[in-house]
Amino acid sequence: MAGHDISGCFLYIKLSSCFSIPCILILVVKPPYIHQNDKQYYFPFSFLPVFSHSRFVAFVAFVVSLVSLVSLVSLVPSYTRAVVLSCCQHVVMSCYIPLTRKPDLFILSFTSIQGETCVRKIPFYLLLTAAFFMIDCSNFIQADNPKIQYFGRFDFSDPGSPAFDWPGVYIRAKFEGTSCKAVLSGKNRYDAFVDGKLITTLTVSSKIDTLEIVSGLEDREHDLLITKRSESNFEVSKFYGFILDNGKRLLEPPAPPERKIEFIGDSHSAGYGNEFTSREAPSEQHDSVYFTSTNTFLAYGSLTARAFGAQYQVNAYSGRGLVRNYANQMPGKELLYYYDKVLISPMNLTGESPSWDFNSWIPHVVVINIGINDFQDPPPFSDSSLYVSKYHSLISTLRSRYPSVKIICLATSVWPTNLMTVLVKDIVNREKESGHNDIWYMEYSSSNTALDWHPSLEDHRGIAEKLVEVVREATGWDVVR
């Protein structure tokens, strides 16, 4: 059992006597977390006996019996494990206790998800009271299961808890059974879809949370999609796995879509506050409103990609520009400071993050929408010549990384200068004059009636509708939905 997260699984605690008296109580504790100093611990069965006047050989026999039990249980269907284990446990304890001298205490070591260790001394009579922790972990599916599909930038340094923080990343799986839970950490919000229908919105705190996605389904195969709605630029999130009904499992998911689109941008691409129906929120509620009302899944990028049945990445960061961030905030940390990295948050906190492998995911189309914050009030604005130079450089870099890529450059009117539309249109024209026929320009307008004068859901649908036509022209793809 060592090294397994058993969040939300059933924990069976049997109370047995040492004289063949049947188990008198079965407690089902749900969820079986151990909390110590705000950490959450596994149950790894890591015991060290401390003897004062007992026989080591007896202990070895006891351990061998325990190993035998574990081996036996692994061969038994999950539905009957609790019963079988209860009987076997009782036999072992009945034989061991009367014939041996007991250790005075055990040292029990718990290993945390964070990799830390917590050691507790447990008197042997208390260990007897609980007998053994009987854990059926068959319904916990770890994050490194090959039947789980990940889309977007994930850090798999620890395959059992992949980390992420770019907006719009999503996870797909196919499961059997009537219910499903997810184990996540890091402050974020997610939409969960089962069989194509929005079932719930999950809100995760910074600590590890086990969240119910759905229950009461028909007992059959189900498709699951979890999408990251919110931005999280100063805290990494992690996914640990799913919890299914006992005896149920993940099934082979459909093959990932062949078409791929990448979106590079700022708050317009991230869907900043797009579900909020007012341009202003009370200052004391602003951060909360921004957190709850941002939905990248309903922003123009995701809408466009889904129209073509394409997988996608949204590599966007609200408030960031190409040369200058909004209101000159955090100079030196413009979008390209983060763009080559797997994670945003470590770059803000420590300045270090794993580099993204651009060979691991090569899009057919890249949509660039960067420049709003460069030229938006208040001044001083970005230097136009430097903006143009960096934009051309970005285009060249994309071509070198993504052979045969189609590039679509978006622009919109930005008060008070309107320089973005003028400059981006000229950039595209110059690229075409240089002999490049792989680039398109699209200008859009929006009512900006959502939070902080950002595009609303209706605006995003309008942008996506227009962008779909440009993508179709560039690729020849047919719309699938």
WOPEBEL-V238990 format. One record per residue. RES is the residue in three letters. PSI is psi in whole degrees, 0 to 359 (none if undefined). OMEGA is omega in degrees with one decimal (none if undefined). Layout:
BEGIN
((RES,PSI,OMEGA) (RES,PSI,OMEGA))
END
This chain:
BEGIN
((MET,348,-174.7) (ALA,140,174.8) (GLY,8,-179.4) (HIS,132,172.7) (ASP,122,-176.7) (ILE,28,-177.6) (SER,130,174.5) (GLY,352,179.8) (CYS,164,178.4) (PHE,136,176.1) (LEU,117,-177.8) (TYR,119,178.3) (ILE,116,-178.8) (LYS,135,174.1) (LEU,118,-177.3) (SER,154,172.5) (SER,176,-179.0) (CYS,9,-176.8) (PHE,46,174.0) (SER,24,173.1) (ILE,131,-178.1) (PRO,157,177.0) (CYS,131,-174.7) (ILE,351,-177.2) (LEU,137,172.5) (ILE,116,179.7) (LEU,129,174.7) (VAL,109,-177.2) (VAL,124,-174.0) (LYS,120,-1.2) (PRO,154,-174.4) (PRO,62,179.4) (TYR,150,167.6) (ILE,119,-179.1) (HIS,128,176.6) (GLN,117,-178.4) (ASN,45,177.4) (ASP,21,174.2) (LYS,157,-179.2) (GLN,129,-168.1) (TYR,154,174.1) (TYR,176,167.9) (PHE,92,-174.0) (PRO,0,-176.7) (PHE,49,178.7) (SER,100,-174.6) (PHE,140,171.7) (LEU,116,-177.7) (PRO,145,174.7) (VAL,111,-174.4) (PHE,141,170.1) (SER,323,-180.0) (HIS,49,178.0) (SER,167,-171.7) (ARG,130,-177.5) (PHE,324,-178.9) (VAL,321,178.8) (ALA,321,179.9) (PHE,319,178.2) (VAL,318,178.3) (ALA,321,179.5) (PHE,316,179.6) (VAL,317,178.7) (VAL,320,177.6) (SER,318,-179.5) (LEU,317,178.0) (VAL,319,178.3) (SER,319,178.9) (LEU,314,-179.7) (VAL,317,178.9) (SER,317,179.9) (LEU,316,-177.1) (VAL,327,-178.5) (SER,342,-179.4) (LEU,355,-173.7) (VAL,137,176.8) (PRO,147,-172.7) (SER,329,-176.2) (TYR,334,-176.4) (THR,3,-176.6) (ARG,318,-176.5) (ALA,318,-179.0) (VAL,312,-179.1) (VAL,314,-177.8) (LEU,324,178.8) (SER,315,-179.9) (CYS,312,-178.8) (CYS,319,178.6) (GLN,319,-177.3) (HIS,320,179.0) (VAL,313,-178.6) (VAL,313,-178.3) (MET,324,-179.7) (SER,324,179.8) (CYS,322,-171.8) (TYR,314,-170.0) (ILE,312,-176.9) (PRO,333,-170.6) (LEU,353,-176.0) (THR,164,172.4) (ARG,136,-172.2) (LYS,149,169.8) (PRO,152,-179.4) (ASP,325,179.2) (LEU,163,173.5) (PHE,149,170.0) (ILE,119,-176.9) (LEU,125,-177.1) (SER,123,175.5) (PHE,137,177.1) (THR,128,-176.2) (SER,160,175.5) (ILE,330,179.8) (GLN,1,177.0) (GLY,2,179.6) (GLU,164,-177.7) (THR,137,176.7) (CYS,125,-177.7) (VAL,133,179.0) (ARG,136,173.9) (LYS,128,-176.9) (ILE,118,175.5) (PRO,143,-174.2) (PHE,326,-179.2) (TYR,331,175.8) (LEU,324,176.7) (LEU,322,177.2) (LEU,322,-177.4) (THR,319,178.9) (ALA,345,178.9) (ALA,276,175.6) (PHE,153,169.1) (PHE,115,-178.6) (MET,111,-172.2) (ILE,126,174.6) (ASP,100,-175.2) (CYS,12,-173.6) (SER,340,-177.5) (ASN,5,176.0) (PHE,122,-178.6) (ILE,114,-176.3) (GLN,158,-174.3) (ALA,340,-178.9) (ASP,10,177.5) (ASN,128,-175.9) (PRO,348,179.1) (LYS,2,174.6) (ILE,128,-179.3) (GLN,136,-179.4) (TYR,135,179.7) (PHE,129,-174.1) (GLY,188,-176.2) (ARG,117,177.2) (PHE,144,174.7) (ASP,110,-178.0) (PHE,28,176.2) (SER,321,170.9) (ASP,100,-174.8) (PRO,335,-179.4) (GLY,349,178.0) (SER,70,-179.8) (PRO,140,-177.4) (ALA,152,-177.7) (PHE,159,172.4) (ASP,352,175.5) (TRP,148,-178.5) (PRO,151,171.0) (GLY,3,177.5) (VAL,155,-178.0) (TYR,159,-175.7) (ILE,135,179.1) (ARG,145,175.7) (ALA,164,173.5) (LYS,126,-176.9) (PHE,163,175.2) (GLU,151,179.8) (GLY,193,-175.1) (THR,351,-175.9) (SER,164,178.2) (CYS,138,173.2) (LYS,160,176.8) (ALA,146,177.8) (VAL,117,-174.6) (LEU,162,171.4) (SER,161,-178.5) (GLY,130,-175.6) (LYS,116,-178.6) (ASN,169,174.0) (ARG,143,-176.0) (TYR,147,168.3) (ASP,135,179.8) (ALA,127,-179.8) (PHE,132,175.3) (VAL,125,-177.9) (ASP,38,175.5) (GLY,0,-178.4) (LYS,136,175.8) (LEU,119,-176.8) (ILE,316,-175.8) (THR,162,170.3) (THR,124,-177.1) (LEU,132,174.8) (THR,120,-175.9) (VAL,135,175.4) (SER,182,179.6) (SER,330,-179.8) (LYS,172,178.4) (ILE,126,-179.8) (ASP,140,169.2) (THR,116,-171.9) (LEU,133,177.1) (GLU,125,175.6) (ILE,311,-176.6) (VAL,153,173.3) (SER,166,177.5) (GLY,20,178.5) (LEU,165,170.1) (GLU,140,-175.9) (ASP,87,-179.7) (ARG,192,178.2) (GLU,144,179.5) (HIS,143,174.2) (ASP,137,-177.9) (LEU,135,175.1) (LEU,126,175.7) (ILE,122,-178.0) (THR,139,177.9) (LYS,115,-178.2) (ARG,316,-164.4) (SER,164,171.0) (GLU,150,177.8) (SER,86,-170.4) (ASN,359,-179.8) (PHE,12,179.1) (GLU,124,179.0) (VAL,139,174.3) (SER,157,178.7) (LYS,148,175.9) (PHE,129,-174.8) (TYR,335,178.3) (GLY,187,-179.5) (PHE,157,172.6) (ILE,121,-178.3) (LEU,176,173.4) (ASP,152,176.7) (ASN,133,178.5) (GLY,355,-179.8) (LYS,166,-173.7) (ARG,170,171.5) (LEU,148,178.5) (LEU,167,179.8) (GLU,121,-178.9) (PRO,166,174.8) (PRO,154,178.0) (ALA,142,178.2) (PRO,148,178.3) (PRO,144,178.9) (GLU,325,-178.7) (ARG,141,-177.7) (LYS,135,177.8) (ILE,134,175.3) (GLU,139,177.7) (PHE,125,-179.8) (ILE,124,-177.2) (GLY,207,-175.2) (ASP,219,-175.2) (SER,328,178.2) (HIS,321,179.3) (SER,329,-178.8) (ALA,347,-178.7) (GLY,34,-177.2) (TYR,119,173.2) (GLY,26,-170.8) (ASN,343,178.8) (GLU,352,179.4) (PHE,137,-171.8) (THR,16,177.6) (SER,153,179.9) (ARG,340,-176.6) (GLU,146,174.6) (ALA,149,176.7) (PRO,139,-174.2) (SER,322,-178.5) (GLU,346,-180.0) (GLN,359,-170.6) (HIS,310,-176.5) (ASP,322,179.1) (SER,318,179.2) (VAL,316,178.1) (TYR,318,-178.7) (PHE,318,-174.7) (THR,337,-172.2) (SER,355,175.6) (THR,132,179.8) (ASN,95,-178.9) (THR,330,-179.0) (PHE,334,179.9) (LEU,12,174.4) (ALA,167,-170.9) (TYR,330,-177.7) (GLY,307,179.0) (SER,319,179.5) (LEU,318,-179.8) (THR,313,-178.9) (ALA,317,-178.6) (ARG,333,176.4) (ALA,331,179.3) (PHE,4,-176.6) (GLY,32,-175.5) (ALA,149,168.4) (GLN,159,-172.1) (TYR,161,169.1) (GLN,138,173.3) (VAL,97,-179.5) (ASN,81,-172.9) (ALA,157,-178.0) (TYR,115,-178.5) (SER,139,176.7) (GLY,356,-177.2) (ARG,148,178.1) (GLY,184,178.5) (LEU,320,178.9) (VAL,325,-177.3) (ARG,136,174.6) (ASN,168,179.2) (TYR,130,177.9) (ALA,27,178.3) (ASN,28,179.6) (GLN,144,176.1) (MET,59,179.1) (PRO,141,-177.1) (GLY,348,179.1) (LYS,56,174.3) (GLU,180,-171.6) (LEU,319,-176.4) (LEU,344,174.2) (TYR,328,-177.3) (TYR,338,-165.2) (TYR,326,-177.4) (ASP,4,-172.5) (LYS,154,176.9) (VAL,323,-176.0) (LEU,145,177.9) (ILE,310,-168.9) (SER,313,179.2) (PRO,331,177.5) (MET,327,177.2) (ASN,330,-173.7) (LEU,317,-175.5) (THR,346,-177.2) (GLY,10,-179.2) (GLU,136,177.7) (SER,148,177.4) (PRO,146,178.1) (SER,142,179.0) (TRP,138,177.0) (ASP,102,-176.6) (PHE,347,175.8) (ASN,347,-176.2) (SER,343,-177.3) (TRP,107,-175.3) (ILE,111,-177.9) (PRO,156,173.5) (HIS,331,-177.6) (VAL,137,171.4) (VAL,128,177.5) (VAL,120,-179.9) (ILE,129,176.4) (ASN,77,-176.1) (ILE,132,-179.2) (GLY,346,-179.6) (ILE,313,-177.4) (ASN,342,177.3) (ASP,327,-171.0) (PHE,14,179.4) (GLN,147,176.3) (ASP,142,9.2) (PRO,157,176.4) (PRO,172,2.9) (PRO,145,-178.1) (PHE,172,178.1) (SER,148,173.2) (ASP,123,-173.5) (SER,318,-178.0) (SER,322,178.1) (LEU,321,177.1) (TYR,314,-179.8) (VAL,316,-179.3) (SER,315,-179.4) (LYS,327,179.3) (TYR,314,177.2) (HIS,320,179.7) (SER,320,177.5) (LEU,317,178.8) (ILE,316,179.3) (SER,319,179.0) (THR,318,179.1) (LEU,319,179.1) (ARG,322,-178.9) (SER,328,-179.3) (ARG,327,-174.7) (TYR,88,179.2) (PRO,138,177.2) (SER,16,-179.0) (VAL,147,172.1) (LYS,131,-175.5) (ILE,127,178.6) (ILE,122,-176.7) (CYS,120,-179.6) (LEU,150,175.5) (ALA,153,178.1) (THR,162,-180.0) (SER,131,-179.1) (VAL,120,179.4) (TRP,138,8.8) (PRO,2,-169.3) (THR,327,-172.8) (ASN,26,-178.9) (LEU,332,-175.2) (MET,311,-178.2) (THR,318,-178.8) (VAL,312,-175.2) (LEU,316,-176.6) (VAL,320,177.4) (LYS,319,179.3) (ASP,322,177.9) (ILE,313,-179.7) (VAL,318,179.2) (ASN,318,179.5) (ARG,323,177.4) (GLU,318,179.3) (LYS,321,178.7) (GLU,334,178.7) (SER,2,176.4) (GLY,6,179.6) (HIS,121,178.3) (ASN,23,-177.7) (ASP,21,-172.6) (ILE,142,-177.8) (TRP,154,176.7) (TYR,135,175.7) (MET,127,178.0) (GLU,137,-179.4) (TYR,159,175.6) (SER,157,179.7) (SER,153,-178.3) (SER,337,177.8) (ASN,52,-179.1) (THR,4,178.6) (ALA,188,-172.8) (LEU,133,177.4) (ASP,38,176.1) (TRP,47,176.5) (HIS,163,179.8) (PRO,140,178.3) (SER,178,176.2) (LEU,320,177.9) (GLU,320,177.0) (ASP,315,-178.2) (HIS,322,177.5) (ARG,321,178.3) (GLY,318,177.9) (ILE,317,-179.2) (ALA,319,-179.9) (GLU,318,179.8) (LYS,320,-178.5) (LEU,326,177.8) (VAL,318,-179.7) (GLU,322,179.6) (VAL,318,178.5) (VAL,320,178.8) (ARG,319,177.9) (GLU,320,-175.8) (ALA,327,-171.6) (THR,336,-173.1) (GLY,9,179.4) (TRP,148,171.4) (ASP,147,174.9) (VAL,133,-177.3) (VAL,340,178.5) (ARG,none,none))
END
